[in-house]
Amino acid sequence: MIKSKCFKTSNLILKGTTFTKYKQFVDNAFTMCPRHALHAKTLGFIHPKTKEPVTFDSEMPADMSGVMEKWRGYARNKNI
């Protein structure tokens, strides 16, 4: 909450700067993916009873893929 208030207050002072453009990018990313963005392509563990390896594979969800593509474009333009 404090961070959010600082962004709103600072936005008035830093209007038109690189910070404002980055904040706009972040806001757009949260609009595209309004949830926690944690994903694992593959998870695995040894089953406690059978002692056999167990693995799960999952493709990245579409909303997260969209945010990643936007980030790649942003980073490419910023030479990050």
N, C-alpha and C positions, 0 to 999 in steps of 0.2 A: 504494500500500500504506500509506503514512504517513497519507494522508487518510482511508482506511478505518479505521485504528486510532484516529485522532482522533475520528471520528464515533462509534465504539463507546464510547470512553472518555467523551466529552462527553454521550452519550445518557443515561448514568447521572445526570449532574449536571443536565441540562436536561429530565428526564422531565416530560411534560405541558405543555411550552412550545410555542410556535409552531414552533420549530426541529424538535422531535420530530415534529410533524404534517407539516412539509415533508419531512423525511427519510422518513417513511412514504410520502408521495406519490411521492417519487423511487424508493424501493425498489419500489413497486407498478408504476411506469412501466417499470423494468428487467425486472420479471417479465413484463409484457405484451410487451416488445420487447427481448429479451436479446441485442442485437447493436448494431453501429454504426448510428446513425440519420441517415444522410445521403441525401438524395433531391433530384433535380432533375426538375421537371415536364418541362422541355424542354432538350435539349442540342443545340448546333449548332456546325458548323465548316465551313471551306472545304476541300474535298478537295484534298490536295497535288498530285495528278496531273491531275485533271480540272478543277480550279479551280471546281467547282460547289458550291453550298451543300448541306450534308448536315445533316438535323435528325432527332432522335429524340424522341418523346413517350412519356411513361409516367405512369400514374396512381400515386398514392401507395399503397404496400402497406397491407394491412388492419391489420397490427400497428401501423404508424406512425400511421395514421388514428385508431386507438383511443387511442393515447397523446395525440395532438393534441386529441381531444375531451375527454379527462380534464383536460388542461392548461387548456383553455378554461373548463371548469367550475370548476377550482381558482382560476384567475385571476379569474373573475367573482365568486366568493365572497370573494376577498381584495382586490378592487378594485385589481388590478394593471393 
